[in-house]
Amino acid sequence: MKELIEASSNGKIKVEIYPSGQLGTDRSVFEDIQNGSITGMVCNPAVEVSFVPSANIFDIPFVYDMEHGRTVLADPDFIKEINAEYEKANIRLLGVTAQGFRNLCTISL
């Protein structure tokens, strides 16, 4: 992702990766994204539910099988609705990806 973003922006955007909790816990990083001191993160939705109650839909294990889950995540109306909920918390949801529909990972800014 780093290489794709940097190449697509012709070097105008530089991506720095801080793995293994270097910037803090998921909760503190999520708060830092809300206040603008951190640009983005990838995390599971469990921490996000405290800020975006509707994110709970992603944290219910075994609700979807792989086929149905991918259909839901590809539905533009669903994505528009869930994005609106994140925006209420001053977060821009860049994407949602499945990790087996037992786990789900979101990318937030």
Jmol script that loads the backbone (N, CA, C; Angstrom):
load data "model"
ATOM      1  N   MET A   1       0.826  -1.177   0.000  1.00  0.00           N
ATOM      2  CA  MET A   1       0.000   0.000   0.000  1.00  0.00           C
ATOM      3  C   MET A   1       0.881   1.255   0.000  1.00  0.00           C
ATOM      4  N   LYS A   2       1.926   1.237   0.803  1.00  0.00           N
ATOM      5  CA  LYS A   2       2.856   2.373   0.878  1.00  0.00           C
ATOM      6  C   LYS A   2       3.392   2.714  -0.512  1.00  0.00           C
ATOM      7  N   GLU A   3       3.908   1.707  -1.200  1.00  0.00           N
ATOM      8  CA  GLU A   3       4.503   1.934  -2.511  1.00  0.00           C
ATOM      9  C   GLU A   3       3.469   2.433  -3.511  1.00  0.00           C
ATOM     10  N   LEU A   4       2.258   1.878  -3.464  1.00  0.00           N
ATOM     11  CA  LEU A   4       1.190   2.280  -4.381  1.00  0.00           C
ATOM     12  C   LEU A   4       0.794   3.738  -4.160  1.00  0.00           C
ATOM     13  N   ILE A   5       0.623   4.136  -2.906  1.00  0.00           N
ATOM     14  CA  ILE A   5       0.240   5.524  -2.601  1.00  0.00           C
ATOM     15  C   ILE A   5       1.341   6.489  -3.025  1.00  0.00           C
ATOM     16  N   GLU A   6       2.566   6.171  -2.688  1.00  0.00           N
ATOM     17  CA  GLU A   6       3.667   7.064  -3.039  1.00  0.00           C
ATOM     18  C   GLU A   6       3.844   7.160  -4.553  1.00  0.00           C
ATOM     19  N   ALA A   7       3.734   6.046  -5.247  1.00  0.00           N
ATOM     20  CA  ALA A   7       3.874   6.056  -6.707  1.00  0.00           C
ATOM     21  C   ALA A   7       2.704   6.783  -7.362  1.00  0.00           C
ATOM     22  N   SER A   8       1.489   6.527  -6.887  1.00  0.00           N
ATOM     23  CA  SER A   8       0.299   7.159  -7.477  1.00  0.00           C
ATOM     24  C   SER A   8       0.285   8.671  -7.266  1.00  0.00           C
ATOM     25  N   SER A   9       0.921   9.135  -6.205  1.00  0.00           N
ATOM     26  CA  SER A   9       0.954  10.575  -5.928  1.00  0.00           C
ATOM     27  C   SER A   9       2.212  11.240  -6.500  1.00  0.00           C
ATOM     28  N   ASN A  10       2.984  10.480  -7.281  1.00  0.00           N
ATOM     29  CA  ASN A  10       4.244  10.985  -7.829  1.00  0.00           C
ATOM     30  C   ASN A  10       5.160  11.540  -6.740  1.00  0.00           C
ATOM     31  N   GLY A  11       5.157  10.879  -5.591  1.00  0.00           N
ATOM     32  CA  GLY A  11       6.033  11.262  -4.497  1.00  0.00           C
ATOM     33  C   GLY A  11       5.531  12.415  -3.642  1.00  0.00           C
ATOM     34  N   LYS A  12       4.354  12.963  -3.948  1.00  0.00           N
ATOM     35  CA  LYS A  12       3.814  14.082  -3.154  1.00  0.00           C
ATOM     36  C   LYS A  12       3.343  13.624  -1.777  1.00  0.00           C
ATOM     37  N   ILE A  13       2.968  12.348  -1.682  1.00  0.00           N
ATOM     38  CA  ILE A  13       2.540  11.783  -0.404  1.00  0.00           C
ATOM     39  C   ILE A  13       3.591  10.778   0.036  1.00  0.00           C
ATOM     40  N   LYS A  14       4.067  10.937   1.254  1.00  0.00           N
ATOM     41  CA  LYS A  14       5.030   9.998   1.826  1.00  0.00           C
ATOM     42  C   LYS A  14       4.326   9.224   2.940  1.00  0.00           C
ATOM     43  N   VAL A  15       4.387   7.921   2.881  1.00  0.00           N
ATOM     44  CA  VAL A  15       3.753   7.058   3.879  1.00  0.00           C
ATOM     45  C   VAL A  15       4.819   6.547   4.832  1.00  0.00           C
ATOM     46  N   GLU A  16       4.595   6.759   6.117  1.00  0.00           N
ATOM     47  CA  GLU A  16       5.478   6.213   7.142  1.00  0.00           C
ATOM     48  C   GLU A  16       4.689   5.171   7.923  1.00  0.00           C
ATOM     49  N   ILE A  17       5.274   4.016   8.115  1.00  0.00           N
ATOM     50  CA  ILE A  17       4.600   2.907   8.793  1.00  0.00           C
ATOM     51  C   ILE A  17       5.223   2.723  10.172  1.00  0.00           C
ATOM     52  N   TYR A  18       4.355   2.643  11.178  1.00  0.00           N
ATOM     53  CA  TYR A  18       4.788   2.431  12.562  1.00  0.00           C
ATOM     54  C   TYR A  18       4.124   1.152  13.070  1.00  0.00           C
ATOM     55  N   PRO A  19       4.776   0.004  12.919  1.00  0.00           N
ATOM     56  CA  PRO A  19       4.167  -1.273  13.321  1.00  0.00           C
ATOM     57  C   PRO A  19       4.263  -1.529  14.825  1.00  0.00           C
ATOM     58  N   SER A  20       3.569  -2.538  15.248  1.00  0.00           N
ATOM     59  CA  SER A  20       3.697  -3.094  16.593  1.00  0.00           C
ATOM     60  C   SER A  20       3.369  -2.120  17.714  1.00  0.00           C
ATOM     61  N   GLY A  21       2.368  -1.276  17.494  1.00  0.00           N
ATOM     62  CA  GLY A  21       1.921  -0.380  18.559  1.00  0.00           C
ATOM     63  C   GLY A  21       2.891   0.738  18.902  1.00  0.00           C
ATOM     64  N   GLN A  22       3.787   1.091  18.004  1.00  0.00           N
ATOM     65  CA  GLN A  22       4.772   2.132  18.286  1.00  0.00           C
ATOM     66  C   GLN A  22       4.133   3.479  18.620  1.00  0.00           C
ATOM     67  N   LEU A  23       2.952   3.763  18.073  1.00  0.00           N
ATOM     68  CA  LEU A  23       2.303   5.055  18.308  1.00  0.00           C
ATOM     69  C   LEU A  23       1.291   5.004  19.447  1.00  0.00           C
ATOM     70  N   GLY A  24       1.090   3.828  20.023  1.00  0.00           N
ATOM     71  CA  GLY A  24       0.155   3.683  21.132  1.00  0.00           C
ATOM     72  C   GLY A  24      -0.818   2.547  20.904  1.00  0.00           C
ATOM     73  N   THR A  25      -1.810   2.477  21.776  1.00  0.00           N
ATOM     74  CA  THR A  25      -2.848   1.456  21.645  1.00  0.00           C
ATOM     75  C   THR A  25      -3.780   1.820  20.501  1.00  0.00           C
ATOM     76  N   ASP A  26      -4.557   0.856  20.034  1.00  0.00           N
ATOM     77  CA  ASP A  26      -5.542   1.150  18.982  1.00  0.00           C
ATOM     78  C   ASP A  26      -6.448   2.302  19.401  1.00  0.00           C
ATOM     79  N   ARG A  27      -6.891   2.285  20.647  1.00  0.00           N
ATOM     80  CA  ARG A  27      -7.786   3.345  21.125  1.00  0.00           C
ATOM     81  C   ARG A  27      -7.105   4.719  21.087  1.00  0.00           C
ATOM     82  N   SER A  28      -5.884   4.815  21.582  1.00  0.00           N
ATOM     83  CA  SER A  28      -5.209   6.121  21.597  1.00  0.00           C
ATOM     84  C   SER A  28      -4.899   6.597  20.177  1.00  0.00           C
ATOM     85  N   VAL A  29      -4.544   5.685  19.292  1.00  0.00           N
ATOM     86  CA  VAL A  29      -4.284   6.057  17.903  1.00  0.00           C
ATOM     87  C   VAL A  29      -5.578   6.507  17.234  1.00  0.00           C
ATOM     88  N   PHE A  30      -6.678   5.812  17.497  1.00  0.00           N
ATOM     89  CA  PHE A  30      -7.969   6.216  16.938  1.00  0.00           C
ATOM     90  C   PHE A  30      -8.320   7.629  17.404  1.00  0.00           C
ATOM     91  N   GLU A  31      -8.091   7.924  18.678  1.00  0.00           N
ATOM     92  CA  GLU A  31      -8.340   9.265  19.207  1.00  0.00           C
ATOM     93  C   GLU A  31      -7.427  10.291  18.530  1.00  0.00           C
ATOM     94  N   ASP A  32      -6.178   9.914  18.292  1.00  0.00           N
ATOM     95  CA  ASP A  32      -5.243  10.819  17.625  1.00  0.00           C
ATOM     96  C   ASP A  32      -5.655  11.081  16.176  1.00  0.00           C
ATOM     97  N   ILE A  33      -6.277  10.110  15.535  1.00  0.00           N
ATOM     98  CA  ILE A  33      -6.805  10.328  14.186  1.00  0.00           C
ATOM     99  C   ILE A  33      -7.958  11.329  14.251  1.00  0.00           C
ATOM    100  N   GLN A  34      -8.816  11.181  15.240  1.00  0.00           N
ATOM    101  CA  GLN A  34      -9.932  12.117  15.391  1.00  0.00           C
ATOM    102  C   GLN A  34      -9.453  13.560  15.561  1.00  0.00           C
ATOM    103  N   ASN A  35      -8.381  13.752  16.314  1.00  0.00           N
ATOM    104  CA  ASN A  35      -7.909  15.116  16.552  1.00  0.00           C
ATOM    105  C   ASN A  35      -6.868  15.573  15.535  1.00  0.00           C
ATOM    106  N   GLY A  36      -6.529  14.716  14.576  1.00  0.00           N
ATOM    107  CA  GLY A  36      -5.671  15.114  13.473  1.00  0.00           C
ATOM    108  C   GLY A  36      -4.176  14.986  13.692  1.00  0.00           C
ATOM    109  N   SER A  37      -3.741  14.415  14.804  1.00  0.00           N
ATOM    110  CA  SER A  37      -2.304  14.302  15.026  1.00  0.00           C
ATOM    111  C   SER A  37      -1.696  13.052  14.377  1.00  0.00           C
ATOM    112  N   ILE A  38      -2.531  12.102  14.002  1.00  0.00           N
ATOM    113  CA  ILE A  38      -2.109  10.925  13.229  1.00  0.00           C
ATOM    114  C   ILE A  38      -3.028  10.853  12.016  1.00  0.00           C
ATOM    115  N   THR A  39      -2.472  10.487  10.872  1.00  0.00           N
ATOM    116  CA  THR A  39      -3.235  10.513   9.625  1.00  0.00           C
ATOM    117  C   THR A  39      -4.123   9.289   9.428  1.00  0.00           C
ATOM    118  N   GLY A  40      -3.657   8.106   9.762  1.00  0.00           N
ATOM    119  CA  GLY A  40      -4.457   6.922   9.487  1.00  0.00           C
ATOM    120  C   GLY A  40      -3.954   5.695  10.208  1.00  0.00           C
ATOM    121  N   MET A  41      -4.785   4.668  10.176  1.00  0.00           N
ATOM    122  CA  MET A  41      -4.429   3.405  10.822  1.00  0.00           C
ATOM    123  C   MET A  41      -5.224   2.275  10.198  1.00  0.00           C
ATOM    124  N   VAL A  42      -4.770   1.077  10.437  1.00  0.00           N
ATOM    125  CA  VAL A  42      -5.511  -0.127  10.092  1.00  0.00           C
ATOM    126  C   VAL A  42      -5.752  -0.852  11.400  1.00  0.00           C
ATOM    127  N   CYS A  43      -7.013  -1.168  11.677  1.00  0.00           N
ATOM    128  CA  CYS A  43      -7.297  -1.875  12.930  1.00  0.00           C
ATOM    129  C   CYS A  43      -8.585  -2.680  12.799  1.00  0.00           C
ATOM    130  N   ASN A  44      -8.834  -3.508  13.796  1.00  0.00           N
ATOM    131  CA  ASN A  44     -10.095  -4.233  13.833  1.00  0.00           C
ATOM    132  C   ASN A  44     -11.146  -3.300  14.433  1.00  0.00           C
ATOM    133  N   PRO A  45     -12.403  -3.551  14.172  1.00  0.00           N
ATOM    134  CA  PRO A  45     -13.445  -2.615  14.602  1.00  0.00           C
ATOM    135  C   PRO A  45     -13.769  -2.644  16.092  1.00  0.00           C
ATOM    136  N   ALA A  46     -13.219  -3.553  16.848  1.00  0.00           N
ATOM    137  CA  ALA A  46     -13.578  -3.642  18.271  1.00  0.00           C
ATOM    138  C   ALA A  46     -13.353  -2.323  18.990  1.00  0.00           C
ATOM    139  N   VAL A  47     -12.224  -1.679  18.761  1.00  0.00           N
ATOM    140  CA  VAL A  47     -11.945  -0.400  19.412  1.00  0.00           C
ATOM    141  C   VAL A  47     -12.837   0.703  18.855  1.00  0.00           C
ATOM    142  N   GLU A  48     -13.212   0.596  17.595  1.00  0.00           N
ATOM    143  CA  GLU A  48     -13.991   1.634  16.941  1.00  0.00           C
ATOM    144  C   GLU A  48     -15.421   1.729  17.468  1.00  0.00           C
ATOM    145  N   VAL A  49     -15.935   0.641  18.025  1.00  0.00           N
ATOM    146  CA  VAL A  49     -17.316   0.620  18.513  1.00  0.00           C
ATOM    147  C   VAL A  49     -17.537   1.671  19.599  1.00  0.00           C
ATOM    148  N   SER A  50     -16.517   1.989  20.370  1.00  0.00           N
ATOM    149  CA  SER A  50     -16.636   3.024  21.396  1.00  0.00           C
ATOM    150  C   SER A  50     -16.897   4.397  20.794  1.00  0.00           C
ATOM    151  N   PHE A  51     -16.453   4.610  19.569  1.00  0.00           N
ATOM    152  CA  PHE A  51     -16.579   5.892  18.886  1.00  0.00           C
ATOM    153  C   PHE A  51     -17.691   5.875  17.838  1.00  0.00           C
ATOM    154  N   VAL A  52     -17.863   4.724  17.211  1.00  0.00           N
ATOM    155  CA  VAL A  52     -18.845   4.546  16.130  1.00  0.00           C
ATOM    156  C   VAL A  52     -19.668   3.304  16.476  1.00  0.00           C
ATOM    157  N   PRO A  53     -20.752   3.474  17.241  1.00  0.00           N
ATOM    158  CA  PRO A  53     -21.526   2.307  17.675  1.00  0.00           C
ATOM    159  C   PRO A  53     -21.965   1.394  16.524  1.00  0.00           C
ATOM    160  N   SER A  54     -22.220   1.962  15.354  1.00  0.00           N
ATOM    161  CA  SER A  54     -22.637   1.145  14.203  1.00  0.00           C
ATOM    162  C   SER A  54     -21.545   0.202  13.728  1.00  0.00           C
ATOM    163  N   ALA A  55     -20.299   0.460  14.109  1.00  0.00           N
ATOM    164  CA  ALA A  55     -19.205  -0.433  13.721  1.00  0.00           C
ATOM    165  C   ALA A  55     -19.368  -1.809  14.346  1.00  0.00           C
ATOM    166  N   ASN A  56     -20.246  -1.921  15.304  1.00  0.00           N
ATOM    167  CA  ASN A  56     -20.530  -3.212  15.935  1.00  0.00           C
ATOM    168  C   ASN A  56     -20.964  -4.263  14.911  1.00  0.00           C
ATOM    169  N   ILE A  57     -21.541  -3.818  13.808  1.00  0.00           N
ATOM    170  CA  ILE A  57     -21.969  -4.757  12.764  1.00  0.00           C
ATOM    171  C   ILE A  57     -20.775  -5.558  12.236  1.00  0.00           C
ATOM    172  N   PHE A  58     -19.565  -4.979  12.309  1.00  0.00           N
ATOM    173  CA  PHE A  58     -18.369  -5.669  11.836  1.00  0.00           C
ATOM    174  C   PHE A  58     -17.787  -6.605  12.881  1.00  0.00           C
ATOM    175  N   ASP A  59     -18.227  -6.477  14.102  1.00  0.00           N
ATOM    176  CA  ASP A  59     -17.581  -7.187  15.202  1.00  0.00           C
ATOM    177  C   ASP A  59     -18.402  -8.369  15.720  1.00  0.00           C
ATOM    178  N   ILE A  60     -19.450  -8.708  15.004  1.00  0.00           N
ATOM    179  CA  ILE A  60     -20.285  -9.843  15.402  1.00  0.00           C
ATOM    180  C   ILE A  60     -19.773 -11.075  14.645  1.00  0.00           C
ATOM    181  N   PRO A  61     -19.111 -11.988  15.332  1.00  0.00           N
ATOM    182  CA  PRO A  61     -18.502 -13.114  14.614  1.00  0.00           C
ATOM    183  C   PRO A  61     -19.534 -14.061  14.012  1.00  0.00           C
ATOM    184  N   PHE A  62     -19.164 -14.582  12.864  1.00  0.00           N
ATOM    185  CA  PHE A  62     -19.925 -15.629  12.181  1.00  0.00           C
ATOM    186  C   PHE A  62     -21.299 -15.187  11.701  1.00  0.00           C
ATOM    187  N   VAL A  63     -21.544 -13.876  11.588  1.00  0.00           N
ATOM    188  CA  VAL A  63     -22.817 -13.389  11.052  1.00  0.00           C
ATOM    189  C   VAL A  63     -22.891 -13.678   9.562  1.00  0.00           C
ATOM    190  N   TYR A  64     -21.757 -13.510   8.893  1.00  0.00           N
ATOM    191  CA  TYR A  64     -21.712 -13.691   7.441  1.00  0.00           C
ATOM    192  C   TYR A  64     -20.855 -14.887   7.091  1.00  0.00           C
ATOM    193  N   ASP A  65     -21.243 -15.558   6.014  1.00  0.00           N
ATOM    194  CA  ASP A  65     -20.283 -16.470   5.409  1.00  0.00           C
ATOM    195  C   ASP A  65     -19.492 -15.626   4.405  1.00  0.00           C
ATOM    196  N   MET A  66     -18.467 -16.165   3.836  1.00  0.00           N
ATOM    197  CA  MET A  66     -17.575 -15.391   2.978  1.00  0.00           C
ATOM    198  C   MET A  66     -18.319 -14.763   1.802  1.00  0.00           C
ATOM    199  N   GLU A  67     -19.168 -15.526   1.136  1.00  0.00           N
ATOM    200  CA  GLU A  67     -19.877 -15.017  -0.046  1.00  0.00           C
ATOM    201  C   GLU A  67     -20.811 -13.863   0.326  1.00  0.00           C
ATOM    202  N   HIS A  68     -21.626 -14.043   1.350  1.00  0.00           N
ATOM    203  CA  HIS A  68     -22.567 -12.993   1.762  1.00  0.00           C
ATOM    204  C   HIS A  68     -21.824 -11.772   2.303  1.00  0.00           C
ATOM    205  N   GLY A  69     -20.794 -11.993   3.071  1.00  0.00           N
ATOM    206  CA  GLY A  69     -20.019 -10.888   3.619  1.00  0.00           C
ATOM    207  C   GLY A  69     -19.395 -10.027   2.537  1.00  0.00           C
ATOM    208  N   ARG A  70     -18.819 -10.660   1.542  1.00  0.00           N
ATOM    209  CA  ARG A  70     -18.223  -9.891   0.446  1.00  0.00           C
ATOM    210  C   ARG A  70     -19.295  -9.128  -0.333  1.00  0.00           C
ATOM    211  N   THR A  71     -20.470  -9.703  -0.466  1.00  0.00           N
ATOM    212  CA  THR A  71     -21.580  -9.012  -1.130  1.00  0.00           C
ATOM    213  C   THR A  71     -21.969  -7.761  -0.347  1.00  0.00           C
ATOM    214  N   VAL A  72     -22.075  -7.887   0.961  1.00  0.00           N
ATOM    215  CA  VAL A  72     -22.422  -6.737   1.803  1.00  0.00           C
ATOM    216  C   VAL A  72     -21.356  -5.652   1.690  1.00  0.00           C
ATOM    217  N   LEU A  73     -20.095  -6.024   1.779  1.00  0.00           N
ATOM    218  CA  LEU A  73     -19.015  -5.044   1.726  1.00  0.00           C
ATOM    219  C   LEU A  73     -18.870  -4.391   0.358  1.00  0.00           C
ATOM    220  N   ALA A  74     -19.410  -5.014  -0.685  1.00  0.00           N
ATOM    221  CA  ALA A  74     -19.364  -4.441  -2.028  1.00  0.00           C
ATOM    222  C   ALA A  74     -20.586  -3.582  -2.331  1.00  0.00           C
ATOM    223  N   ASP A  75     -21.546  -3.541  -1.420  1.00  0.00           N
ATOM    224  CA  ASP A  75     -22.774  -2.786  -1.636  1.00  0.00           C
ATOM    225  C   ASP A  75     -22.514  -1.291  -1.392  1.00  0.00           C
ATOM    226  N   PRO A  76     -22.587  -0.457  -2.440  1.00  0.00           N
ATOM    227  CA  PRO A  76     -22.282   0.966  -2.273  1.00  0.00           C
ATOM    228  C   PRO A  76     -23.221   1.676  -1.289  1.00  0.00           C
ATOM    229  N   ASP A  77     -24.469   1.235  -1.210  1.00  0.00           N
ATOM    230  CA  ASP A  77     -25.404   1.849  -0.258  1.00  0.00           C
ATOM    231  C   ASP A  77     -24.989   1.553   1.183  1.00  0.00           C
ATOM    232  N   PHE A  78     -24.560   0.327   1.435  1.00  0.00           N
ATOM    233  CA  PHE A  78     -24.093  -0.027   2.776  1.00  0.00           C
ATOM    234  C   PHE A  78     -22.858   0.784   3.140  1.00  0.00           C
ATOM    235  N   ILE A  79     -21.904   0.868   2.220  1.00  0.00           N
ATOM    236  CA  ILE A  79     -20.670   1.603   2.475  1.00  0.00           C
ATOM    237  C   ILE A  79     -20.978   3.081   2.709  1.00  0.00           C
ATOM    238  N   LYS A  80     -21.880   3.652   1.948  1.00  0.00           N
ATOM    239  CA  LYS A  80     -22.264   5.056   2.126  1.00  0.00           C
ATOM    240  C   LYS A  80     -22.862   5.275   3.513  1.00  0.00           C
ATOM    241  N   GLU A  81     -23.720   4.358   3.937  1.00  0.00           N
ATOM    242  CA  GLU A  81     -24.352   4.453   5.260  1.00  0.00           C
ATOM    243  C   GLU A  81     -23.330   4.346   6.392  1.00  0.00           C
ATOM    244  N   ILE A  82     -22.447   3.381   6.300  1.00  0.00           N
ATOM    245  CA  ILE A  82     -21.467   3.191   7.370  1.00  0.00           C
ATOM    246  C   ILE A  82     -20.452   4.335   7.379  1.00  0.00           C
ATOM    247  N   ASN A  83     -20.100   4.856   6.195  1.00  0.00           N
ATOM    248  CA  ASN A  83     -19.214   6.019   6.128  1.00  0.00           C
ATOM    249  C   ASN A  83     -19.817   7.214   6.852  1.00  0.00           C
ATOM    250  N   ALA A  84     -21.116   7.421   6.700  1.00  0.00           N
ATOM    251  CA  ALA A  84     -21.795   8.537   7.368  1.00  0.00           C
ATOM    252  C   ALA A  84     -21.680   8.405   8.884  1.00  0.00           C
ATOM    253  N   GLU A  85     -21.732   7.190   9.389  1.00  0.00           N
ATOM    254  CA  GLU A  85     -21.599   6.968  10.831  1.00  0.00           C
ATOM    255  C   GLU A  85     -20.177   7.301  11.312  1.00  0.00           C
ATOM    256  N   TYR A  86     -19.179   6.927  10.520  1.00  0.00           N
ATOM    257  CA  TYR A  86     -17.798   7.245  10.873  1.00  0.00           C
ATOM    258  C   TYR A  86     -17.562   8.754  10.823  1.00  0.00           C
ATOM    259  N   GLU A  87     -18.150   9.416   9.846  1.00  0.00           N
ATOM    260  CA  GLU A  87     -17.972  10.863   9.724  1.00  0.00           C
ATOM    261  C   GLU A  87     -18.525  11.605  10.942  1.00  0.00           C
ATOM    262  N   LYS A  88     -19.575  11.079  11.550  1.00  0.00           N
ATOM    263  CA  LYS A  88     -20.112  11.682  12.779  1.00  0.00           C
ATOM    264  C   LYS A  88     -19.067  11.677  13.891  1.00  0.00           C
ATOM    265  N   ALA A  89     -18.142  10.728  13.843  1.00  0.00           N
ATOM    266  CA  ALA A  89     -17.077  10.625  14.847  1.00  0.00           C
ATOM    267  C   ALA A  89     -15.788  11.304  14.372  1.00  0.00           C
ATOM    268  N   ASN A  90     -15.895  12.106  13.283  1.00  0.00           N
ATOM    269  CA  ASN A  90     -14.749  12.808  12.715  1.00  0.00           C
ATOM    270  C   ASN A  90     -13.682  11.842  12.193  1.00  0.00           C
ATOM    271  N   ILE A  91     -14.145  10.766  11.584  1.00  0.00           N
ATOM    272  CA  ILE A  91     -13.271   9.750  11.000  1.00  0.00           C
ATOM    273  C   ILE A  91     -13.728   9.506   9.562  1.00  0.00           C
ATOM    274  N   ARG A  92     -12.779   9.378   8.666  1.00  0.00           N
ATOM    275  CA  ARG A  92     -13.104   9.006   7.292  1.00  0.00           C
ATOM    276  C   ARG A  92     -12.697   7.550   7.097  1.00  0.00           C
ATOM    277  N   LEU A  93     -13.649   6.719   6.808  1.00  0.00           N
ATOM    278  CA  LEU A  93     -13.393   5.295   6.583  1.00  0.00           C
ATOM    279  C   LEU A  93     -12.946   5.118   5.136  1.00  0.00           C
ATOM    280  N   LEU A  94     -11.720   4.668   4.947  1.00  0.00           N
ATOM    281  CA  LEU A  94     -11.197   4.488   3.595  1.00  0.00           C
ATOM    282  C   LEU A  94     -11.579   3.153   2.995  1.00  0.00           C
ATOM    283  N   GLY A  95     -11.761   2.163   3.830  1.00  0.00           N
ATOM    284  CA  GLY A  95     -12.094   0.860   3.294  1.00  0.00           C
ATOM    285  C   GLY A  95     -12.343  -0.140   4.388  1.00  0.00           C
ATOM    286  N   VAL A  96     -12.954  -1.206   3.997  1.00  0.00           N
ATOM    287  CA  VAL A  96     -13.228  -2.317   4.903  1.00  0.00           C
ATOM    288  C   VAL A  96     -12.829  -3.578   4.172  1.00  0.00           C
ATOM    289  N   THR A  97     -12.133  -4.447   4.867  1.00  0.00           N
ATOM    290  CA  THR A  97     -11.724  -5.692   4.239  1.00  0.00           C
ATOM    291  C   THR A  97     -12.010  -6.862   5.174  1.00  0.00           C
ATOM    292  N   ALA A  98     -12.311  -7.967   4.602  1.00  0.00           N
ATOM    293  CA  ALA A  98     -12.634  -9.153   5.381  1.00  0.00           C
ATOM    294  C   ALA A  98     -11.369  -9.893   5.780  1.00  0.00           C
ATOM    295  N   GLN A  99     -11.409 -10.441   6.962  1.00  0.00           N
ATOM    296  CA  GLN A  99     -10.339 -11.335   7.391  1.00  0.00           C
ATOM    297  C   GLN A  99     -10.991 -12.636   7.850  1.00  0.00           C
ATOM    298  N   GLY A 100     -11.769 -13.199   6.957  1.00  0.00           N
ATOM    299  CA  GLY A 100     -12.408 -14.463   7.227  1.00  0.00           C
ATOM    300  C   GLY A 100     -13.819 -14.351   7.769  1.00  0.00           C
ATOM    301  N   PHE A 101     -14.353 -13.139   7.897  1.00  0.00           N
ATOM    302  CA  PHE A 101     -15.687 -12.883   8.440  1.00  0.00           C
ATOM    303  C   PHE A 101     -15.862 -13.441   9.829  1.00  0.00           C
ATOM    304  N   ARG A 102     -14.780 -13.659  10.441  1.00  0.00           N
ATOM    305  CA  ARG A 102     -14.742 -13.912  11.867  1.00  0.00           C
ATOM    306  C   ARG A 102     -14.009 -12.718  12.466  1.00  0.00           C
ATOM    307  N   ASN A 103     -13.131 -12.178  11.649  1.00  0.00           N
ATOM    308  CA  ASN A 103     -12.395 -10.957  11.969  1.00  0.00           C
ATOM    309  C   ASN A 103     -12.578 -10.011  10.809  1.00  0.00           C
ATOM    310  N   LEU A 104     -12.611  -8.727  11.073  1.00  0.00           N
ATOM    311  CA  LEU A 104     -12.743  -7.726  10.024  1.00  0.00           C
ATOM    312  C   LEU A 104     -11.783  -6.605  10.341  1.00  0.00           C
ATOM    313  N   CYS A 105     -11.207  -6.025   9.345  1.00  0.00           N
ATOM    314  CA  CYS A 105     -10.219  -4.972   9.546  1.00  0.00           C
ATOM    315  C   CYS A 105     -10.693  -3.732   8.806  1.00  0.00           C
ATOM    316  N   THR A 106     -10.595  -2.547   9.423  1.00  0.00           N
ATOM    317  CA  THR A 106     -10.990  -1.316   8.761  1.00  0.00           C
ATOM    318  C   THR A 106      -9.795  -0.398   8.630  1.00  0.00           C
ATOM    319  N   ILE A 107      -9.863   0.470   7.645  1.00  0.00           N
ATOM    320  CA  ILE A 107      -8.829   1.453   7.419  1.00  0.00           C
ATOM    321  C   ILE A 107      -9.462   2.803   7.605  1.00  0.00           C
ATOM    322  N   SER A 108      -9.002   3.577   8.557  1.00  0.00           N
ATOM    323  CA  SER A 108      -9.632   4.827   8.901  1.00  0.00           C
ATOM    324  C   SER A 108      -8.649   5.979   8.831  1.00  0.00           C
ATOM    325  N   LEU A 109      -9.172   7.130   8.502  1.00  0.00           N
ATOM    326  CA  LEU A 109      -8.385   8.364   8.523  1.00  0.00           C
ATOM    327  C   LEU A 109      -9.061   9.360   9.394  1.00  0.00           C
TER     328      LEU A 109
END
end "model"
wireframe off; spacefill off
backbone 0.3
color backbone group
